[in-house]
Amino acid sequence: MSGPTVVVRGPVVDGAALPFACVDDAGVGSHDQVVKKRAIRCALSRICGVCGSTLARPIAFVGSSDEALDGEFAFPPCHEACAREVAGEVRQRLGRPERPRRWVLVTTAGFDLVRPARRGEPVSFRPNSVLARETLEP
């Protein structure tokens, strides 16, 4: 595993700390929404969507099985350790209205930021070289 010791620093909502990408600049957020500005910052500055620290390779994405099959993720890139930590927390939804039955962890050497076709829609992330794929059990 790569990355620092996992420390989710966001405010606690519903008994779990919010990931970096789910908190706005005023320190407010929720488990069911990724803040677009933070998501873009994660991509362009190569920082973790969970802890907000600088990323190193391999880069991890965690999402639903559909996202893994499509090769496009809604939650920003993470350290592998951070991705495993939040996927193991039953209250985490990583910007979704509901938690998927199972998370899928994909590691990659790089990724592309996919900008929305229409203003106001969310960004997404596309791994460009999948190193490994793993279904994480609840």
C-alpha positions in Angstrom: 0.0 0.0 0.0 1.1 3.5 -0.6 0.6 6.9 1.0 0.6 8.2 4.5 -1.0 6.9 7.6 -4.7 7.5 6.9 -6.1 10.5 8.7 -9.5 11.7 7.5 -9.4 15.3 8.7 -12.9 16.5 7.7 -15.7 17.4 10.0 -17.6 14.5 11.5 -21.1 14.0 10.0 -23.3 11.1 10.9 -20.6 9.6 13.0 -17.9 9.5 10.2 -15.3 12.1 9.2 -15.9 13.6 5.7 -13.3 13.0 3.0 -11.4 16.1 1.8 -13.3 16.1 -1.5 -16.7 16.2 0.3 -16.0 19.4 2.2 -16.2 22.9 0.8 -13.8 25.8 1.6 -16.0 26.9 4.4 -15.6 23.5 6.1 -19.1 22.3 5.3 -20.0 19.2 3.5 -21.9 15.9 3.4 -21.2 12.2 2.6 -23.5 12.3 -0.4 -21.8 15.1 -2.5 -18.4 15.6 -3.9 -17.5 19.3 -4.0 -16.6 20.0 -7.6 -14.0 22.6 -6.8 -12.2 20.2 -4.5 -12.5 17.4 -7.0 -10.8 19.5 -9.7 -8.1 20.5 -7.1 -7.4 16.9 -6.4 -6.9 16.1 -10.1 -4.8 19.2 -11.0 -2.7 19.3 -7.8 -2.5 15.5 -7.6 -3.8 15.3 -4.0 -5.8 12.6 -2.3 -9.6 13.0 -2.3 -9.7 11.4 1.2 -6.9 13.0 3.2 -5.9 16.0 1.0 -2.2 15.0 1.0 0.1 14.7 -2.1 -0.4 11.5 -4.1 2.3 9.1 -5.2 2.0 6.0 -7.4 0.1 3.8 -7.5 -3.0 6.0 -7.5 -6.2 4.4 -6.3 -9.9 4.9 -7.3 -12.7 3.5 -5.3 -16.2 3.3 -6.7 -19.1 1.1 -7.6 -18.8 -2.0 -9.8 -20.5 0.0 -12.6 -17.8 2.7 -12.4 -15.0 0.1 -12.5 -16.6 -1.6 -15.5 -17.0 1.8 -17.3 -13.5 2.9 -16.3 -14.8 6.3 -15.0 -15.1 7.3 -11.4 -17.0 10.0 -9.6 -14.8 10.2 -6.5 -11.3 11.8 -6.9 -8.0 9.9 -6.9 -6.7 8.6 -3.5 -3.9 6.9 -1.8 -4.5 3.1 -1.8 -4.5 3.1 2.0 -7.0 6.0 2.2 -9.3 4.2 -0.4 -9.3 1.0 1.7 -9.9 2.9 4.9 -13.0 4.8 3.6 -14.4 1.8 1.8 -14.2 -0.1 5.1 -16.2 2.6 6.9 -19.9 1.7 6.7 -21.1 5.3 6.9 -19.0 6.5 4.0 -20.8 7.1 0.7 -18.0 9.0 -1.2 -20.3 11.5 -2.8 -23.2 9.1 -3.5 -26.8 9.2 -2.2 -26.4 5.5 -1.2 -23.4 3.3 -0.4 -22.9 0.6 -3.1 -23.2 -3.1 -1.9 -19.5 -3.5 -2.7 -16.7 -1.1 -3.5 -14.2 -1.8 -6.2 -10.7 -0.6 -5.8 -8.7 0.2 -9.0 -5.1 1.2 -9.0 -3.4 3.0 -11.8 -0.2 4.8 -12.8 -2.1 7.8 -14.1 -5.6 9.2 -14.9 -7.4 11.8 -16.9 -9.8 14.5 -15.5 -13.0 14.3 -17.5 -14.7 17.7 -17.6 -18.5 17.7 -18.0 -20.2 18.5 -21.3 -22.5 21.0 -19.6 -21.8 23.6 -17.1 -22.8 22.6 -13.5 -22.4 18.9 -14.0 -19.8 17.0 -12.0 -16.3 16.1 -13.1 -15.2 12.5 -13.3 -11.9 10.6 -13.4 -10.7 8.0 -15.9 -7.7 5.8 -15.0 -5.5 5.5 -18.1 -3.6 2.3 -17.2 -5.2 -0.1 -14.7 -2.6 -1.9 -12.6 -5.0 -3.9 -10.5 -8.7 -4.2 -9.7 -10.1 -5.6 -6.5 -13.6 -6.0 -5.1 -13.7 -5.0 -1.5 -15.9 -7.0 0.8 -18.1 -5.0 3.3 
